[in-house]
Amino acid sequence: MIEALEKFGARQRKEGPGFFEQILKKWGWKNDPNLTDKWDFSQAKQLVVYCNGPDCGQSPRAIRGLIKVGYPKNKIWYYRGGMRMWQFWGLTTVVPKK
């Protein structure tokens, strides 16, 4: 999971929040939604997540895991229909040449 988060632009914090950061947070003077105790998501990439089809549960499970560790919800885009619905609706697909 750590390697995946780093590929997505997250950086593991070397140390947790310092004393002053904790105080400012407690007083409500510092509220950075991109910082957790373990991760810095300020450089997090936009993610587009999709499954093979609407009955697949892997993408929702992955999204829940990302959100659980603090990945910003506004940087995750989810296409529920997956490739099967994309093709069903006749949307453009490209097959790579070998």
PyMOL commands that place a pseudoatom at each C-alpha (Angstrom):
pseudoatom trace, name=CA, resn=MET, resi=1, chain=A, elem=C, hetatm=0, pos=[0.000, 0.000, 0.000]
pseudoatom trace, name=CA, resn=ILE, resi=2, chain=A, elem=C, hetatm=0, pos=[2.852, 2.395, 0.805]
pseudoatom trace, name=CA, resn=GLU, resi=3, chain=A, elem=C, hetatm=0, pos=[4.385, 2.057, -2.678]
pseudoatom trace, name=CA, resn=ALA, resi=4, chain=A, elem=C, hetatm=0, pos=[0.996, 2.599, -4.334]
pseudoatom trace, name=CA, resn=LEU, resi=5, chain=A, elem=C, hetatm=0, pos=[0.313, 5.744, -2.311]
pseudoatom trace, name=CA, resn=GLU, resi=6, chain=A, elem=C, hetatm=0, pos=[3.750, 7.122, -3.168]
pseudoatom trace, name=CA, resn=LYS, resi=7, chain=A, elem=C, hetatm=0, pos=[3.094, 6.478, -6.882]
pseudoatom trace, name=CA, resn=PHE, resi=8, chain=A, elem=C, hetatm=0, pos=[-0.143, 8.455, -6.481]
pseudoatom trace, name=CA, resn=GLY, resi=9, chain=A, elem=C, hetatm=0, pos=[1.804, 11.475, -5.200]
pseudoatom trace, name=CA, resn=ALA, resi=10, chain=A, elem=C, hetatm=0, pos=[1.395, 10.933, -1.454]
pseudoatom trace, name=CA, resn=ARG, resi=11, chain=A, elem=C, hetatm=0, pos=[4.444, 11.304, 0.755]
pseudoatom trace, name=CA, resn=GLN, resi=12, chain=A, elem=C, hetatm=0, pos=[4.929, 9.473, 3.993]
pseudoatom trace, name=CA, resn=ARG, resi=13, chain=A, elem=C, hetatm=0, pos=[5.641, 11.887, 6.826]
pseudoatom trace, name=CA, resn=LYS, resi=14, chain=A, elem=C, hetatm=0, pos=[8.971, 11.179, 8.470]
pseudoatom trace, name=CA, resn=GLU, resi=15, chain=A, elem=C, hetatm=0, pos=[7.622, 12.310, 11.810]
pseudoatom trace, name=CA, resn=GLY, resi=16, chain=A, elem=C, hetatm=0, pos=[4.096, 12.728, 13.042]
pseudoatom trace, name=CA, resn=PRO, resi=17, chain=A, elem=C, hetatm=0, pos=[2.705, 16.166, 13.765]
pseudoatom trace, name=CA, resn=GLY, resi=18, chain=A, elem=C, hetatm=0, pos=[4.941, 18.195, 16.031]
pseudoatom trace, name=CA, resn=PHE, resi=19, chain=A, elem=C, hetatm=0, pos=[3.933, 19.790, 19.301]
pseudoatom trace, name=CA, resn=PHE, resi=20, chain=A, elem=C, hetatm=0, pos=[3.013, 23.167, 17.813]
pseudoatom trace, name=CA, resn=GLU, resi=21, chain=A, elem=C, hetatm=0, pos=[1.135, 21.600, 14.907]
pseudoatom trace, name=CA, resn=GLN, resi=22, chain=A, elem=C, hetatm=0, pos=[-0.953, 19.593, 17.396]
pseudoatom trace, name=CA, resn=ILE, resi=23, chain=A, elem=C, hetatm=0, pos=[-1.713, 22.706, 19.467]
pseudoatom trace, name=CA, resn=LEU, resi=24, chain=A, elem=C, hetatm=0, pos=[-2.703, 24.780, 16.423]
pseudoatom trace, name=CA, resn=LYS, resi=25, chain=A, elem=C, hetatm=0, pos=[-4.902, 21.941, 15.193]
pseudoatom trace, name=CA, resn=LYS, resi=26, chain=A, elem=C, hetatm=0, pos=[-6.524, 21.599, 18.621]
pseudoatom trace, name=CA, resn=TRP, resi=27, chain=A, elem=C, hetatm=0, pos=[-7.294, 25.328, 18.722]
pseudoatom trace, name=CA, resn=GLY, resi=28, chain=A, elem=C, hetatm=0, pos=[-8.729, 25.202, 15.199]
pseudoatom trace, name=CA, resn=TRP, resi=29, chain=A, elem=C, hetatm=0, pos=[-6.092, 27.528, 13.765]
pseudoatom trace, name=CA, resn=LYS, resi=30, chain=A, elem=C, hetatm=0, pos=[-4.633, 24.924, 11.444]
pseudoatom trace, name=CA, resn=ASN, resi=31, chain=A, elem=C, hetatm=0, pos=[-6.816, 22.648, 9.417]
pseudoatom trace, name=CA, resn=ASP, resi=32, chain=A, elem=C, hetatm=0, pos=[-4.994, 21.163, 6.453]
pseudoatom trace, name=CA, resn=PRO, resi=33, chain=A, elem=C, hetatm=0, pos=[-7.114, 18.344, 5.007]
pseudoatom trace, name=CA, resn=ASN, resi=34, chain=A, elem=C, hetatm=0, pos=[-4.117, 17.132, 2.990]
pseudoatom trace, name=CA, resn=LEU, resi=35, chain=A, elem=C, hetatm=0, pos=[-2.083, 16.235, 6.093]
pseudoatom trace, name=CA, resn=THR, resi=36, chain=A, elem=C, hetatm=0, pos=[-2.687, 13.247, 8.303]
pseudoatom trace, name=CA, resn=ASP, resi=37, chain=A, elem=C, hetatm=0, pos=[-0.484, 12.016, 11.115]
pseudoatom trace, name=CA, resn=LYS, resi=38, chain=A, elem=C, hetatm=0, pos=[1.253, 9.615, 8.703]
pseudoatom trace, name=CA, resn=TRP, resi=39, chain=A, elem=C, hetatm=0, pos=[0.744, 11.061, 5.193]
pseudoatom trace, name=CA, resn=ASP, resi=40, chain=A, elem=C, hetatm=0, pos=[1.115, 14.290, 3.232]
pseudoatom trace, name=CA, resn=PHE, resi=41, chain=A, elem=C, hetatm=0, pos=[-1.427, 14.317, 0.398]
pseudoatom trace, name=CA, resn=SER, resi=42, chain=A, elem=C, hetatm=0, pos=[-0.700, 17.871, -0.790]
pseudoatom trace, name=CA, resn=GLN, resi=43, chain=A, elem=C, hetatm=0, pos=[0.771, 16.507, -4.049]
pseudoatom trace, name=CA, resn=ALA, resi=44, chain=A, elem=C, hetatm=0, pos=[-1.767, 13.686, -4.468]
pseudoatom trace, name=CA, resn=LYS, resi=45, chain=A, elem=C, hetatm=0, pos=[-2.754, 12.952, -8.055]
pseudoatom trace, name=CA, resn=GLN, resi=46, chain=A, elem=C, hetatm=0, pos=[-6.248, 12.806, -9.494]
pseudoatom trace, name=CA, resn=LEU, resi=47, chain=A, elem=C, hetatm=0, pos=[-7.255, 9.137, -9.741]
pseudoatom trace, name=CA, resn=VAL, resi=48, chain=A, elem=C, hetatm=0, pos=[-9.774, 7.652, -12.152]
pseudoatom trace, name=CA, resn=VAL, resi=49, chain=A, elem=C, hetatm=0, pos=[-10.943, 4.297, -10.842]
pseudoatom trace, name=CA, resn=TYR, resi=50, chain=A, elem=C, hetatm=0, pos=[-13.149, 1.831, -12.692]
pseudoatom trace, name=CA, resn=CYS, resi=51, chain=A, elem=C, hetatm=0, pos=[-13.997, -1.851, -12.657]
pseudoatom trace, name=CA, resn=ASN, resi=52, chain=A, elem=C, hetatm=0, pos=[-14.683, -4.375, -15.361]
pseudoatom trace, name=CA, resn=GLY, resi=53, chain=A, elem=C, hetatm=0, pos=[-18.421, -3.871, -14.934]
pseudoatom trace, name=CA, resn=PRO, resi=54, chain=A, elem=C, hetatm=0, pos=[-21.181, -2.630, -12.625]
pseudoatom trace, name=CA, resn=ASP, resi=55, chain=A, elem=C, hetatm=0, pos=[-21.171, -5.875, -10.617]
pseudoatom trace, name=CA, resn=CYS, resi=56, chain=A, elem=C, hetatm=0, pos=[-17.462, -5.642, -9.738]
pseudoatom trace, name=CA, resn=GLY, resi=57, chain=A, elem=C, hetatm=0, pos=[-16.571, -4.696, -6.182]
pseudoatom trace, name=CA, resn=GLN, resi=58, chain=A, elem=C, hetatm=0, pos=[-12.813, -4.204, -6.430]
pseudoatom trace, name=CA, resn=SER, resi=59, chain=A, elem=C, hetatm=0, pos=[-12.822, -0.472, -7.193]
pseudoatom trace, name=CA, resn=PRO, resi=60, chain=A, elem=C, hetatm=0, pos=[-15.214, 0.486, -4.376]
pseudoatom trace, name=CA, resn=ARG, resi=61, chain=A, elem=C, hetatm=0, pos=[-13.089, -1.581, -1.978]
pseudoatom trace, name=CA, resn=ALA, resi=62, chain=A, elem=C, hetatm=0, pos=[-9.909, 0.165, -3.168]
pseudoatom trace, name=CA, resn=ILE, resi=63, chain=A, elem=C, hetatm=0, pos=[-11.559, 3.589, -2.873]
pseudoatom trace, name=CA, resn=ARG, resi=64, chain=A, elem=C, hetatm=0, pos=[-12.688, 2.858, 0.697]
pseudoatom trace, name=CA, resn=GLY, resi=65, chain=A, elem=C, hetatm=0, pos=[-9.107, 1.839, 1.554]
pseudoatom trace, name=CA, resn=LEU, resi=66, chain=A, elem=C, hetatm=0, pos=[-7.670, 5.037, 0.060]
pseudoatom trace, name=CA, resn=ILE, resi=67, chain=A, elem=C, hetatm=0, pos=[-10.149, 7.219, 1.922]
pseudoatom trace, name=CA, resn=LYS, resi=68, chain=A, elem=C, hetatm=0, pos=[-9.488, 5.324, 5.156]
pseudoatom trace, name=CA, resn=VAL, resi=69, chain=A, elem=C, hetatm=0, pos=[-5.801, 6.308, 5.080]
pseudoatom trace, name=CA, resn=GLY, resi=70, chain=A, elem=C, hetatm=0, pos=[-6.715, 9.921, 4.280]
pseudoatom trace, name=CA, resn=TYR, resi=71, chain=A, elem=C, hetatm=0, pos=[-6.526, 10.191, 0.472]
pseudoatom trace, name=CA, resn=PRO, resi=72, chain=A, elem=C, hetatm=0, pos=[-8.538, 13.289, -0.527]
pseudoatom trace, name=CA, resn=LYS, resi=73, chain=A, elem=C, hetatm=0, pos=[-12.029, 12.309, -1.714]
pseudoatom trace, name=CA, resn=ASN, resi=74, chain=A, elem=C, hetatm=0, pos=[-12.079, 15.183, -4.187]
pseudoatom trace, name=CA, resn=LYS, resi=75, chain=A, elem=C, hetatm=0, pos=[-9.141, 13.614, -6.051]
pseudoatom trace, name=CA, resn=ILE, resi=76, chain=A, elem=C, hetatm=0, pos=[-10.859, 10.281, -6.696]
pseudoatom trace, name=CA, resn=TRP, resi=77, chain=A, elem=C, hetatm=0, pos=[-13.109, 9.851, -9.723]
pseudoatom trace, name=CA, resn=TYR, resi=78, chain=A, elem=C, hetatm=0, pos=[-15.108, 6.635, -10.024]
pseudoatom trace, name=CA, resn=TYR, resi=79, chain=A, elem=C, hetatm=0, pos=[-16.808, 5.222, -13.114]
pseudoatom trace, name=CA, resn=ARG, resi=80, chain=A, elem=C, hetatm=0, pos=[-19.122, 2.521, -11.806]
pseudoatom trace, name=CA, resn=GLY, resi=81, chain=A, elem=C, hetatm=0, pos=[-20.105, 1.012, -15.142]
pseudoatom trace, name=CA, resn=GLY, resi=82, chain=A, elem=C, hetatm=0, pos=[-16.611, -0.128, -16.008]
pseudoatom trace, name=CA, resn=MET, resi=83, chain=A, elem=C, hetatm=0, pos=[-15.429, -1.157, -19.451]
pseudoatom trace, name=CA, resn=ARG, resi=84, chain=A, elem=C, hetatm=0, pos=[-18.445, -3.339, -20.160]
pseudoatom trace, name=CA, resn=MET, resi=85, chain=A, elem=C, hetatm=0, pos=[-20.893, -0.444, -19.825]
pseudoatom trace, name=CA, resn=TRP, resi=86, chain=A, elem=C, hetatm=0, pos=[-18.480, 1.904, -21.615]
pseudoatom trace, name=CA, resn=GLN, resi=87, chain=A, elem=C, hetatm=0, pos=[-18.483, -0.415, -24.616]
pseudoatom trace, name=CA, resn=PHE, resi=88, chain=A, elem=C, hetatm=0, pos=[-22.222, -1.125, -24.297]
pseudoatom trace, name=CA, resn=TRP, resi=89, chain=A, elem=C, hetatm=0, pos=[-22.918, 2.599, -24.697]
pseudoatom trace, name=CA, resn=GLY, resi=90, chain=A, elem=C, hetatm=0, pos=[-20.696, 2.671, -27.784]
pseudoatom trace, name=CA, resn=LEU, resi=91, chain=A, elem=C, hetatm=0, pos=[-18.105, 5.011, -26.300]
pseudoatom trace, name=CA, resn=THR, resi=92, chain=A, elem=C, hetatm=0, pos=[-14.636, 5.163, -27.817]
pseudoatom trace, name=CA, resn=THR, resi=93, chain=A, elem=C, hetatm=0, pos=[-12.100, 2.494, -26.951]
pseudoatom trace, name=CA, resn=VAL, resi=94, chain=A, elem=C, hetatm=0, pos=[-8.626, 1.930, -28.333]
pseudoatom trace, name=CA, resn=VAL, resi=95, chain=A, elem=C, hetatm=0, pos=[-6.999, -1.472, -28.622]
pseudoatom trace, name=CA, resn=PRO, resi=96, chain=A, elem=C, hetatm=0, pos=[-3.187, -1.192, -28.507]
pseudoatom trace, name=CA, resn=LYS, resi=97, chain=A, elem=C, hetatm=0, pos=[-1.246, -2.679, -31.407]
pseudoatom trace, name=CA, resn=LYS, resi=98, chain=A, elem=C, hetatm=0, pos=[1.068, -5.542, -30.577]
for i in range(1, 98): cmd.bond("trace and resi %d" % i, "trace and resi %d" % (i + 1))
show_as sticks, trace
zoom trace
